[in-house]
């Protein structure tokens, strides 16, 4: 399978690494909006400016879009679905129906497959929520994120006047987790589910008290959470907080026999590198997009629509023999 990627940030580099673990996939091209000569890549793929992408219409089986959900993917995914089978990691939950409709229109007109919102949430967590709801229709869902780096929240801190650099961790509240796993079915507020811990490097002479106040009172980011702020040196930030770990868990508690018996379904992820794991999921779903299109299917799909066997490089016979 001939694969290409658009965008060479953390996600694009992760796809490059993931392809090396999948011998049935060949990364043939990396498209960028930057000057291709400025990119130092870790593969034999051709590095090209995005202006050349139309020339590769018949040379690529699947294009993975590695841009951001805010401004890149709402435009790119419907546009490139006119030429290629595409996979993206669109993660603005509230706008997924709108994004689906736009991609579906383009993909059906071109006879291609577009798989959207691939990753771990949305993505693998979504699948586990669906499975658990189907199996335990009488129950309650809980999703916890972390401990892990929130890239958006870290960026919000860095935009505060006087901040040189920062990392922010989202951390589940253990008391809430325990109550859920004990089938207590608590009604949890935002503050009761997660805390936020910030490691901040202030510029010389900056007012740390003001910075801390601005962080803790920031609406939509920190105001609704118990937030701790630590001021540290740049060297300490680089030494102890340079990675992008993340993870979390999806839990459904439910009952059977009219409430006589309780059940807990839990799916847990602990990730050293959020983008590298997300990239690995994208590559597996690229394989599925290729297979679906070879069968003559077209249009937009989500993780709910993909048969699990289509993700694996193993044949149906191998899967039945080794994993069933």
Secondary structure as GFF3:
##gff-version 3
##sequence-region A 1 324
A	DSSP	beta_strand	2	6	.	.	.	ID=ss1
A	DSSP	alpha_helix	10	19	.	.	.	ID=ss2
A	DSSP	beta_strand	26	32	.	.	.	ID=ss3
A	DSSP	three_ten_helix	36	38	.	.	.	ID=ss4
A	DSSP	beta_strand	46	49	.	.	.	ID=ss5
A	DSSP	three_ten_helix	50	56	.	.	.	ID=ss6
A	DSSP	beta_strand	62	65	.	.	.	ID=ss7
A	DSSP	alpha_helix	73	80	.	.	.	ID=ss8
A	DSSP	beta_strand	85	87	.	.	.	ID=ss9
A	DSSP	three_ten_helix	93	95	.	.	.	ID=ss10
A	DSSP	alpha_helix	96	110	.	.	.	ID=ss11
A	DSSP	beta_strand	113	115	.	.	.	ID=ss12
A	DSSP	alpha_helix	124	135	.	.	.	ID=ss13
A	DSSP	beta_strand	139	145	.	.	.	ID=ss14
A	DSSP	beta_strand	148	149	.	.	.	ID=ss15
A	DSSP	alpha_helix	151	158	.	.	.	ID=ss16
A	DSSP	beta_strand	163	172	.	.	.	ID=ss17
A	DSSP	alpha_helix	174	181	.	.	.	ID=ss18
A	DSSP	alpha_helix	190	193	.	.	.	ID=ss19
A	DSSP	beta_strand	194	202	.	.	.	ID=ss20
A	DSSP	alpha_helix	208	216	.	.	.	ID=ss21
A	DSSP	beta_strand	226	231	.	.	.	ID=ss22
A	DSSP	alpha_helix	234	240	.	.	.	ID=ss23
A	DSSP	beta_strand	246	256	.	.	.	ID=ss24
A	DSSP	three_ten_helix	257	259	.	.	.	ID=ss25
A	DSSP	beta_strand	261	271	.	.	.	ID=ss26
A	DSSP	alpha_helix	274	294	.	.	.	ID=ss27
A	DSSP	beta_strand	299	301	.	.	.	ID=ss28
A	DSSP	three_ten_helix	303	305	.	.	.	ID=ss29
A	DSSP	three_ten_helix	308	311	.	.	.	ID=ss30
A	DSSP	alpha_helix	316	322	.	.	.	ID=ss31
###
